[in-house]
Amino acid sequence: MLQVEALNQYYGSSHTLRGVSLTLKKGECLALLGRNGVGKTTLLKCLMGVLPTAGGSVKLDGRDVTRLKPHERAGLGIAYVPQGREIFARLTVEENLMMGMAVKPGRQATGIRGEIYELFPVLKDMLHRRGGDLSGGQQQQLAIARALLADPRLIILDEPTEGIQPSIIKDIGRVIRLLRERGDMAILLCEQYFDFAHELADKFIVMSRGEVVASGAQADMNNEHVKRHLAV
C-alpha cells in the first residue's frame, strides 16, 4: 500500500530526513517511534505532500505520488490526522465531519454514515456544538472520524494520544484496533507513548536525527536498542 524509498528533506541547511525508507501493507499498522525533534512529523508531512522532498520517492499502491499536491494525495486515498488535530473551531461537529467527505465528489449528498457514530458515540450527541467547544480528547475523536469519512486506503495518525485523558486514549486505541482488524486500510501511527504503540502495531520503525535507526516486528519492540532511542 505504501512504499517510501530513500526520502530526503532539508529545512534550510539542516538535513531533516536522511534516506528514510519504509513499507506498509494493507491491513497492517506500522508504529513510527522516536523522541521529539527527530523528524517524525516532518516525514508524515512529506508523505502527505505538505512539505517538499529533496530526493527519494513515495508510492501509494504502486503509483508514484512524490510530486502530487496534498489534495491530490487525499483524493487517491491518503488521510492525515495531524498533531494538534486542526479541526475547524467555528464549524459544528457535523460540519467538520462533512468536510472529511470533500475529497469524495457526491458523497456529501449521502450524509454521514452510521458507522462513524458507532466508532465515536460521543460525536452523535454533539453534532450541533462548535468544534472549538469540545475537549481535547473529543476533538481528537472528531479529527479521526473526519479522516475516516474520506474512505482512506492509508490513514496517518500523528501522536493521537498527545494531551488526551486516559479514558479517551482507550477509546482511540479501540478504534485503531478495529480498523486494523477490518483489514481494508493501512495505518501509520506516529507515537511517543510506547505501550500504546506496542499494543496496536504489527511492526515498527524508530527514528533518530532524521534517519531510521531500528525497525522490525512488534515482538522486537521491547529490546534495549529500541528503548534507548525512546528514553528522554
C-alpha positions as CSV (number, residue, x, y, z in Angstrom):
1,M,0.0,0.0,0.0
2,L,2.8,2.4,0.9
3,Q,6.4,2.3,-0.3
4,V,8.9,5.0,0.7
5,E,12.4,4.9,-0.8
6,A,15.4,6.9,0.4
7,L,13.4,10.0,1.3
8,N,15.5,13.2,1.9
9,Q,14.3,16.6,3.1
10,Y,16.0,19.8,4.1
11,Y,14.9,22.7,6.3
12,G,17.3,25.5,5.3
13,S,20.8,24.0,5.7
14,S,19.5,21.3,8.1
15,H,19.3,17.8,6.7
16,T,16.0,16.8,8.4
17,L,15.3,13.5,6.7
18,R,18.2,11.2,5.7
19,G,17.4,8.4,3.3
20,V,14.2,7.2,5.1
21,S,12.7,4.1,3.7
22,L,9.7,2.0,4.8
23,T,6.9,-0.2,3.5
24,L,3.4,-0.8,4.8
25,K,0.9,-3.3,3.5
26,K,-2.9,-3.1,3.6
27,G,-4.2,-4.3,6.9
28,E,-1.0,-3.5,8.8
29,C,-0.4,-1.0,11.5
30,L,3.1,0.5,11.5
31,A,4.3,2.4,14.5
32,L,6.7,5.3,13.9
33,L,8.6,5.9,17.1
34,G,11.2,8.4,18.4
35,R,11.9,11.3,20.6
36,N,10.6,14.8,19.9
37,G,12.5,16.6,17.1
38,V,13.9,13.5,15.3
39,G,11.9,14.1,12.1
40,K,8.7,12.0,12.6
41,T,6.3,14.8,11.9
42,T,8.5,16.0,9.0
43,L,8.3,12.6,7.5
44,L,4.5,12.4,7.8
45,K,4.1,15.9,6.2
46,C,6.3,14.7,3.3
47,L,4.1,11.6,2.8
48,M,1.1,13.9,2.7
49,G,2.7,16.4,0.4
50,V,2.6,19.3,2.9
51,L,6.4,19.5,2.7
52,P,8.5,19.1,-0.4
53,T,11.1,16.4,-0.6
54,A,14.7,16.8,-1.9
55,G,15.1,13.2,-3.0
56,G,13.6,9.7,-2.9
57,S,10.1,8.6,-3.7
58,V,6.6,7.9,-2.2
59,K,4.4,5.3,-3.8
60,L,0.8,4.5,-2.9
61,D,-0.3,1.1,-4.1
62,G,2.4,1.2,-6.8
63,R,1.6,4.7,-8.0
64,D,4.3,7.4,-7.6
65,V,2.8,10.3,-5.7
66,T,6.0,12.0,-4.8
67,R,5.2,15.2,-6.8
68,L,1.4,15.3,-6.1
69,K,-0.2,18.0,-4.1
70,P,-1.9,17.2,-0.7
71,H,-5.4,17.4,-2.1
72,E,-4.4,15.0,-4.9
73,R,-3.0,12.5,-2.5
74,A,-6.1,12.8,-0.4
75,G,-8.2,12.0,-3.5
76,L,-6.1,8.9,-4.0
77,G,-6.8,7.6,-0.5
78,I,-4.3,9.1,2.0
79,A,-5.9,10.6,5.1
80,Y,-3.8,12.6,7.6
81,V,-4.7,13.4,11.2
82,P,-2.1,16.0,12.2
83,Q,-0.6,16.7,15.5
84,G,-2.8,19.3,17.2
85,R,-5.9,17.9,15.3
86,E,-6.6,21.1,13.3
87,I,-10.3,20.8,13.4
88,F,-12.4,23.9,12.4
89,A,-13.1,25.5,15.7
90,R,-16.0,27.7,14.4
91,L,-17.7,24.9,12.5
92,T,-20.1,22.5,14.2
93,V,-19.1,18.8,14.7
94,E,-21.4,17.9,11.8
95,E,-19.9,20.5,9.5
96,N,-16.4,19.3,10.4
97,L,-17.4,15.7,9.6
98,M,-18.9,16.8,6.3
99,M,-15.5,18.4,5.4
100,G,-14.0,15.0,5.6
101,M,-16.1,14.0,2.6
102,A,-15.0,16.9,0.4
103,V,-12.5,14.7,-1.5
104,K,-15.3,12.3,-2.5
105,P,-17.5,14.0,-5.1
106,G,-21.1,13.3,-4.4
107,R,-20.6,11.7,-1.1
108,Q,-21.9,14.6,0.9
109,A,-25.3,14.0,-0.5
110,T,-25.5,10.6,1.1
111,G,-24.8,12.0,4.6
112,I,-22.6,10.8,7.4
113,R,-22.7,7.0,7.6
114,G,-23.8,5.5,10.9
115,E,-20.5,3.6,11.3
116,I,-18.8,6.8,12.4
117,Y,-21.2,7.1,15.3
118,E,-20.6,3.5,16.3
119,L,-16.9,4.2,16.4
120,F,-17.3,7.5,18.2
121,P,-20.6,7.6,20.0
122,V,-19.9,10.9,21.7
123,L,-20.0,12.8,18.4
124,K,-23.6,11.9,17.7
125,D,-24.7,13.8,20.8
126,M,-22.5,16.8,19.9
127,L,-23.4,17.3,16.2
128,H,-24.5,20.9,16.6
129,R,-21.8,22.0,19.0
130,R,-18.9,24.0,17.7
131,G,-15.6,22.1,17.3
132,G,-13.8,24.6,19.4
133,D,-16.1,23.9,22.4
134,L,-15.1,20.2,22.5
135,S,-12.4,18.9,24.9
136,G,-9.0,17.9,23.5
137,G,-10.0,14.3,23.5
138,Q,-13.3,14.9,21.8
139,Q,-11.5,17.0,19.2
140,Q,-9.1,14.1,18.6
141,Q,-12.0,11.7,18.0
142,L,-13.6,14.3,15.7
143,A,-10.3,14.6,13.7
144,I,-10.0,10.8,13.3
145,A,-13.7,10.5,12.3
146,R,-13.3,13.3,9.8
147,A,-10.4,11.5,8.2
148,L,-12.3,8.2,8.0
149,L,-15.1,9.8,6.1
150,A,-12.7,10.2,3.2
151,D,-12.7,6.4,2.9
152,P,-8.9,6.3,3.1
153,R,-6.7,3.4,2.0
154,L,-4.0,4.8,4.2
155,I,-4.6,6.8,7.4
156,I,-1.7,8.6,9.0
157,L,-2.1,9.5,12.7
158,D,0.4,11.9,14.3
159,E,0.6,11.3,18.0
160,P,-3.2,10.8,18.6
161,T,-2.7,10.3,22.4
162,E,-0.9,13.6,23.0
163,G,-2.5,15.6,25.8
164,I,-5.5,13.2,25.9
165,Q,-7.2,11.8,29.0
166,P,-6.7,8.1,29.7
167,S,-10.3,7.1,29.1
168,I,-10.3,8.6,25.6
169,I,-6.9,7.1,24.8
170,K,-8.6,3.7,25.4
171,D,-11.4,4.7,23.0
172,I,-8.9,5.7,20.3
173,G,-7.0,2.5,20.8
174,R,-10.2,0.5,20.4
175,V,-10.9,2.3,17.1
176,I,-7.4,1.7,15.7
177,R,-7.6,-1.9,16.7
178,L,-11.0,-2.3,14.9
179,L,-9.7,-0.6,11.8
180,R,-6.6,-2.9,11.7
181,E,-8.7,-6.0,12.2
182,R,-11.1,-4.9,9.4
183,G,-8.1,-5.1,7.1
184,D,-9.1,-2.8,4.3
185,M,-6.6,0.0,5.0
186,A,-3.1,0.6,6.2
187,I,-2.4,2.6,9.4
188,L,0.8,4.6,10.1
189,L,0.8,5.5,13.8
190,C,3.3,8.1,15.0
191,E,3.6,7.8,18.8
192,Q,5.8,8.6,21.8
193,Y,3.6,6.5,24.2
194,F,5.4,3.2,23.9
195,D,2.8,0.9,25.5
196,F,0.0,2.3,23.2
197,A,2.1,1.7,20.1
198,H,3.3,-1.7,21.2
199,E,-0.3,-2.9,21.8
200,L,-1.5,-1.9,18.4
201,A,1.3,-2.1,15.9
202,D,2.3,-5.1,13.7
203,K,5.7,-3.6,13.1
204,F,7.7,-0.5,13.9
205,I,10.4,1.8,12.9
206,V,12.5,4.1,15.2
207,M,13.9,7.4,14.0
208,S,16.8,9.4,15.4
209,R,18.3,12.6,13.9
210,G,16.3,12.2,10.7
211,E,17.1,8.6,9.9
212,V,15.8,5.1,10.7
213,V,17.9,3.5,13.4
214,A,15.8,0.4,14.2
215,S,12.9,-1.5,12.6
216,G,11.3,-4.8,13.0
217,A,8.2,-6.8,14.1
218,Q,6.1,-5.9,17.0
219,A,7.7,-8.7,19.1
220,D,11.1,-6.9,18.8
221,M,9.9,-3.6,20.1
222,N,10.8,-4.3,23.7
223,N,14.6,-4.8,23.2
224,E,17.0,-2.4,24.8
225,H,18.2,-1.0,21.4
226,V,14.7,0.3,20.7
227,K,14.1,1.7,24.2
228,R,17.4,3.5,24.2
229,H,16.2,5.7,21.3
230,L,12.9,6.5,23.1
231,A,14.2,7.3,26.6
232,V,14.5,11.0,27.4
